[in-house]
Each structure stands twice: as C-alpha cells, then as structure tokens.
Amino acid sequence: MTVDPTVRAAPGPDDPAAAVRADVVTWFDAHARDLPWRAPDRTPWGVLVSEVMLQQTPVVRVEPAWRAWMARWPGPADLAAAPTADVLRAWDRLGYPRRALWLQECARTVVERHGGVLPEDEEALLALPGVGPYTAAAVRAFAFGRRSVVLDTNVRRVLARVAAGVALPAPTQSAAETRLAAAWVPDDDAGAARWSAAAMELGALVCTARAPRCDACPVAERCRWLAAGRPADVHAHRRRTQAWAGTDRQARGRVMALLREALTPVPHDAVAATWSDAAQLARCLDALVADGLVVRHDAPGDDPDPAVATYGLPR
C-alpha cells in the first residue's frame, strides 16, 4: 500500500511517540552498524542496489556482494550494458536470482527514461522494474533523505511491540498498521529518514523476532508489550517456517550454481545429475527458462529430444 508522504501526524504535548523516537535515534547514533550503503559517499543507486540485495538475505552475506557489485557496476549505465550472464554470475549465492534480472532491467529503465540518474519522486521509483512500495520508500529515505513511510519487517516488529503491545505484527500488513506507522514518522525530512533508519536497526539488532534483548532496549520503559508481560504471539498458528531441503527452490539453486560455473552450454545429462527427481527437475528447468534465468538450446528438428538439449545463462 502506497502512503502519501505528505500525511502528517498530529502529536499532542505529551506525545509518547516523540519520546520513543528521540531515544531510539540517540541509541542509533551510538550503535548503528558501519555499513557501506550508509557511508557519506554512497550514491542513490548504491542504496537501491543494497535494498534489492537485502530482500530476504542477511547483511553478512550482502555486504561483500554489494562491495564487489558496486566496484564492477557503480552506476545504472554500467549495469545496463553488462552481459546478463555476468550479472547472474556476480549475483552468485544471494538467492532469488530473479532480483538480479529485475535490477538490470531497472538500470536499463533508469538509463532510458531518466538519463541514467535514479529519480527521487516516489511515483517514478514505483514505475521502475522490481521496485515496490517498501523499496521506493526506503530509497527516498535512505538515498535522498526525504520523508516516507519505511515499513519493513523490523520496523513493523518494533511498532507492534512498543505501540501496539503485541509480540509480533500480523502476517499480512494492514491498512491500520500502515496508518499507525505513518503517524509515527516525524514531519521533517531529516528527522523522518533518521527515525526510519534507527527503528529498522533497533529491530535488526535488539528487538529481534525470536530473542529480543529487552535489557538492551533504549525504550524498554515505554514498551507496551514489555509492560504487559511479553504476551505470546497471537498469530503463531498462522506462521510457517519455509522449508528448503527437497524444494523447487533448492533444485533451482543447484541448476543455477552449475550454470554459473560453466563457460559453455551444459549438456542435459550434467544438469540431470544435480537432482534425483527427474519430474521435479524438469518442472524447475521449465520455470527457470520461463523466468529468463536459463536459456535452453534444443537440438535441431521438429520434435527435439530433451536428453540432447543444453542449458546456459542468458547473454
């Protein structure tokens, strides 16, 4: 859900949100991680790349990949002109490789529509391939220092506990939750961007999902969830841990790992050796081809034999 960044909270003289924000930002100033996409010399494009890489991938894996990526393709024009196979190889094991294709398509769109300069306007950001409401809001806040409602899983969890007094937010983000988050964002651009970064960091380092460090929290005395005795998650029955072993994701990952290492098309027999379930592998190969992540080279003929097909990364 897109939130109008011009919507302002109307705090009263005893606004509890203001006190929480002040303490969280003070904590952030002392404890924020030194991440390269927060450095003074970071570019808006570098911030966008970090946000795409960080989707469902931990910081410890993203940081070295981000540094290598930005050294190789520092701007949209560089990535737009790169061979797609090189882009997928550089993505390596970050997971969900469709993100790499979206990022390259986003770079091409920035070059074609915006002269190679990442736009600041939220609607223009949302029109870019692979950019959704969260990413657009994060880029406005962290790249341009503008007011926006940045609501990732960490911020959602902090607000659920501090403001709503529940263990975890609902599995699906609601309009009411978005309005609450918007009401907590300061009016000014600099303050809003700082609050978003600080709340996100608090959720990542202290107010974690499974083992919150309430003794280290700068707003423990104002936390409604802590005051209520840390009640259990009422939505626990609706949450599922995503499996990995034996899934299509694992099979696809095996195929992509093989093709990233290959400099020439890989015979079907070599691809088949990566996975024991032939039917599942065939389904995954079809999906990888449909997603544009893999190119299948069939042997000539009206009825090509899959057993003699070869596979490679797109050029």
TIKE-155425 format. One record per residue (C-alpha): residue number from 1; residue in three letters; z, y, x. Coordinates in steps of 0.2 Angstrom, whole numbers, always signed. Layout:
<nodes>
  nudo  titi     pz     py     px
   NUM   ALA      Z      Y      X
...
</nodes>
This chain:
<nodes>
  nudo  titi     pz     py     px
     1   MET     +0     +0     +0
     2   THR     -5    +17     +7
     3   VAL     +9    +30     +6
     4   ASP     +5    +49     +5
     5   PRO    +12    +56    +21
     6   THR    +15    +72    +13
     7   VAL    +28    +65     +1
     8   ARG    +45    +71     +7
     9   ALA    +62    +65     +5
    10   ALA    +75    +77     -3
    11   PRO    +91    +75     +6
    12   GLY   +107    +82     +0
    13   PRO   +121    +90    +10
    14   ASP   +129    +73    +13
    15   ASP   +113    +63    +15
    16   PRO   +118    +46    +23
    17   ALA   +100    +43    +30
    18   ALA   +101    +59    +41
    19   ALA   +117    +52    +50
    20   VAL   +109    +35    +52
    21   ARG    +93    +42    +59
    22   ALA   +102    +53    +71
    23   ASP   +112    +38    +78
    24   VAL    +98    +26    +79
    25   VAL    +87    +39    +88
    26   THR   +101    +43   +100
    27   TRP   +103    +24   +103
    28   PHE    +84    +23   +106
    29   ASP    +84    +37   +119
    30   ALA    +96    +26   +129
    31   HIS    +90     +8   +126
    32   ALA    +71     +9   +122
    33   ARG    +61     -3   +132
    34   ASP    +49     +4   +145
    35   LEU    +33     -2   +138
    36   PRO    +16     +4   +144
    37   TRP     +9     +9   +127
    38   ARG    +24    +21   +126
    39   ALA    +20    +30   +143
    40   PRO    +16    +48   +143
    41   ASP     -1    +44   +149
    42   ARG     -5    +32   +136
    43   THR    -21    +35   +125
    44   PRO    -23    +34   +106
    45   TRP    -35    +20   +109
    46   GLY    -22    +11   +120
    47   VAL     -9    +12   +106
    48   LEU    -22     +5    +94
    49   VAL    -25    -10   +106
    50   SER     -7    -13   +108
    51   GLU     -4    -13    +89
    52   VAL    -18    -26    +86
    53   MET    -11    -37   +100
    54   LEU     +7    -36    +94
    55   GLN     +2    -43    +77
    56   GLN    +12    -60    +76
    57   THR    +13    -60    +95
    58   PRO    +29    -56   +105
    59   VAL    +29    -41   +118
    60   VAL    +32    -53   +133
    61   ARG    +15    -61   +130
    62   VAL     +6    -45   +125
    63   GLU    +12    -33   +140
    64   PRO     +2    -42   +154
    65   ALA    -13    -45   +142
    66   TRP    -13    -26   +137
    67   ARG    -12    -20   +155
    68   ALA    -27    -31   +160
    69   TRP    -37    -27   +145
    70   MET    -35     -8   +147
    71   ALA    -39     -9   +165
    72   ARG    -55    -18   +161
    73   TRP    -60     -8   +145
    74   PRO    -50     +8   +145
    75   GLY    -59    +16   +130
    76   PRO    -69    +11   +114
    77   ALA    -86    +14   +123
    78   ASP    -81     +1   +137
    79   LEU    -76    -12   +124
    80   ALA    -90     -9   +113
    81   ALA   -103    -13   +127
    82   ALA    -94    -28   +133
    83   PRO   -101    -46   +130
    84   THR    -92    -54   +116
    85   ALA    -89    -70   +126
    86   ASP    -80    -59   +140
    87   VAL    -69    -51   +126
    88   LEU    -64    -68   +119
    89   ARG    -60    -75   +137
    90   ALA    -49    -60   +140
    91   TRP    -40    -62   +124
    92   ASP    -35    -79   +131
    93   ARG    -20    -87   +123
    94   LEU    -14    -72   +112
    95   GLY    -18    -82    +97
    96   TYR    -28    -77    +81
    97   PRO    -44    -73    +91
    98   ARG    -52    -65    +76
    99   ARG    -42    -50    +81
   100   ALA    -52    -48    +97
   101   LEU    -68    -48    +87
   102   TRP    -61    -35    +75
   103   LEU    -55    -24    +90
   104   GLN    -73    -25    +97
   105   GLU    -81    -21    +80
   106   CYS    -68     -7    +78
   107   ALA    -73     +0    +96
   108   ARG    -91     +0    +91
   109   THR    -87     +9    +74
   110   VAL    -77    +22    +84
   111   VAL    -92    +25    +95
   112   GLU   -105    +26    +81
   113   ARG    -95    +36    +69
   114   HIS    -83    +46    +79
   115   GLY    -92    +49    +96
   116   GLY    -80    +37   +105
   117   VAL    -64    +46   +100
   118   LEU    -51    +37    +89
   119   PRO    -49    +48    +73
   120   GLU    -32    +54    +68
   121   ASP    -34    +55    +50
   122   GLU    -26    +41    +41
   123   GLU    -41    +38    +29
   124   ALA    -53    +37    +44
   125   LEU    -42    +25    +53
   126   LEU    -41    +14    +37
   127   ALA    -60    +13    +37
   128   LEU    -61     +5    +54
   129   PRO    -63    -14    +55
   130   GLY    -47    -23    +56
   131   VAL    -36     -8    +53
   132   GLY    -24    -10    +38
   133   PRO    -11     +2    +31
   134   TYR     +3     -3    +44
   135   THR     -9     -1    +59
   136   ALA    -16    +16    +53
   137   ALA     +2    +22    +50
   138   ALA     +8    +16    +67
   139   VAL     -7    +24    +76
   140   ARG     -4    +41    +68
   141   ALA    +15    +40    +73
   142   PHE    +14    +32    +90
   143   ALA     -3    +39    +96
   144   PHE     -3    +56    +88
   145   GLY    +15    +60    +84
   146   ARG    +11    +63    +66
   147   ARG    +22    +59    +50
   148   SER    +18    +42    +42
   149   VAL    +27    +28    +34
   150   VAL    +28    +14    +48
   151   LEU    +34     -1    +39
   152   ASP    +33    -17    +50
   153   THR    +45    -32    +48
   154   ASN    +58    -24    +60
   155   VAL    +59     -8    +50
   156   ARG    +59    -17    +34
   157   ARG    +74    -28    +40
   158   VAL    +84    -13    +46
   159   LEU    +82     -3    +30
   160   ALA    +86    -19    +20
   161   ARG   +102    -21    +28
   162   VAL   +108     -3    +31
   163   ALA   +101     +5    +15
   164   ALA   +100     -9     +3
   165   GLY   +114    -21     +9
   166   VAL   +104    -37     +9
   167   ALA   +102    -49    +23
   168   LEU    +83    -48    +24
   169   PRO    +69    -40    +14
   170   ALA    +59    -49     +1
   171   PRO    +45    -60     +7
   172   THR    +32    -48     -1
   173   GLN    +33    -29     +2
   174   SER    +36    -20    -15
   175   ALA    +32     -3    -21
   176   ALA    +50     +1    -22
   177   GLU    +53     -4     -4
   178   THR    +39     +7     +2
   179   ARG    +46    +22     -8
   180   LEU    +63    +19     +0
   181   ALA    +55    +19    +17
   182   ALA    +46    +35    +14
   183   ALA    +62    +43     +8
   184   TRP    +70    +39    +25
   185   VAL    +56    +47    +35
   186   PRO    +60    +64    +42
   187   ASP    +50    +79    +36
   188   ASP    +44    +84    +53
   189   ASP    +30    +75    +63
   190   ALA    +40    +73    +79
   191   GLY    +56    +68    +70
   192   ALA    +46    +55    +59
   193   ALA    +37    +47    +74
   194   ARG    +53    +46    +84
   195   TRP    +63    +38    +69
   196   SER    +49    +25    +66
   197   ALA    +49    +20    +85
   198   ALA    +68    +20    +85
   199   ALA    +70     +9    +69
   200   MET    +57     -3    +75
   201   GLU    +66     -5    +92
   202   LEU    +83     -7    +83
   203   GLY    +76    -21    +73
   204   ALA    +67    -30    +88
   205   LEU    +82    -29    +99
   206   VAL    +98    -28    +89
   207   CYS    +96    -30    +70
   208   THR    +86    -46    +73
   209   ALA    +82    -59    +59
   210   ARG    +92    -74    +64
   211   ALA   +106    -67    +76
   212   PRO   +109    -49    +73
   213   ARG   +120    -41    +86
   214   CYS   +131    -31    +74
   215   ASP   +144    -27    +88
   216   ALA   +130    -18    +97
   217   CYS   +123     -8    +82
   218   PRO   +124    +11    +83
   219   VAL   +125    +12    +64
   220   ALA   +137     -3    +60
   221   GLU   +149     +8    +52
   222   ARG   +136    +14    +39
   223   CYS   +128     -3    +36
   224   ARG   +129     -9    +18
   225   TRP   +125    -27    +22
   226   LEU   +139    -27    +35
   227   ALA   +151    -19    +24
   228   ALA   +148    -32    +10
   229   GLY   +152    -46    +22
   230   ARG   +135    -50    +28
   231   PRO   +130    -60    +12
   232   ALA   +117    -73    +14
   233   ASP    +98    -71    +11
   234   VAL    +94    -72     -7
   235   HIS    +76    -76     -4
   236   ALA    +79    -91     +8
   237   HIS    +71   -103     -3
   238   ARG    +55    -93     -3
   239   ARG    +53    -93    +16
   240   ARG    +44   -106    +25
   241   THR    +43   -109    +44
   242   GLN    +24   -110    +49
   243   ALA    +21   -127    +57
   244   TRP    +10   -129    +72
   245   ALA     +8   -147    +78
   246   GLY     -7   -155    +69
   247   THR    -13   -140    +60
   248   ASP    -30   -132    +60
   249   ARG    -23   -118    +70
   250   GLN    -19   -130    +84
   251   ALA    -36   -139    +83
   252   ARG    -45   -122    +83
   253   GLY    -34   -117    +98
   254   ARG    -39   -132   +108
   255   VAL    -58   -129   +105
   256   MET    -56   -111   +110
   257   ALA    -47   -115   +125
   258   LEU    -61   -127   +131
   259   LEU    -75   -115   +127
   260   ARG    -66   -100   +136
   261   GLU    -66   -110   +152
   262   ALA    -84   -116   +150
   263   LEU    -98   -105   +158
   264   THR   -112   -115   +149
   265   PRO   -113   -123   +132
   266   VAL   -101   -138   +129
   267   PRO   -108   -155   +123
   268   HIS   -101   -161   +106
   269   ASP    -93   -176   +115
   270   ALA    -82   -165   +126
   271   VAL    -77   -154   +111
   272   ALA    -73   -170   +101
   273   ALA    -61   -176   +115
   274   THR    -50   -161   +111
   275   TRP    -44   -168    +94
   276   SER    -42   -185    +87
   277   ASP    -45   -182    +69
   278   ALA    -64   -181    +68
   279   ALA    -65   -174    +50
   280   GLN    -52   -160    +53
   281   LEU    -61   -155    +69
   282   ALA    -77   -154    +60
   283   ARG    -69   -143    +47
   284   CYS    -62   -132    +61
   285   LEU    -78   -131    +70
   286   ASP    -87   -125    +54
   287   ALA    -74   -112    +51
   288   LEU    -75   -106    +69
   289   VAL    -94   -104    +68
   290   ALA    -92    -95    +51
   291   ASP    -79    -83    +59
   292   GLY    -91    -79    +73
   293   LEU    -79    -86    +86
   294   VAL    -91   -100    +91
   295   VAL   -109   -102    +92
   296   ARG   -116   -120    +88
   297   HIS   -133   -124    +97
   298   ASP   -141   -138    +87
   299   ALA   -155   -149    +94
   300   PRO   -172   -146    +88
   301   GLY   -178   -155    +72
   302   ASP   -177   -154    +53
   303   ASP   -161   -164    +52
   304   PRO   -151   -160    +68
   305   ASP   -138   -173    +74
   306   PRO   -121   -166    +76
   307   ALA   -117   -178    +90
   308   VAL   -130   -169   +101
   309   ALA   -125   -151    +97
   310   THR   -117   -140   +110
   311   TYR   -105   -126   +107
   312   GLY   -101   -110   +116
   313   LEU    -94    -92   +114
   314   PRO   -105    -79   +106
   315   ARG   -114    -67   +118
</nodes>
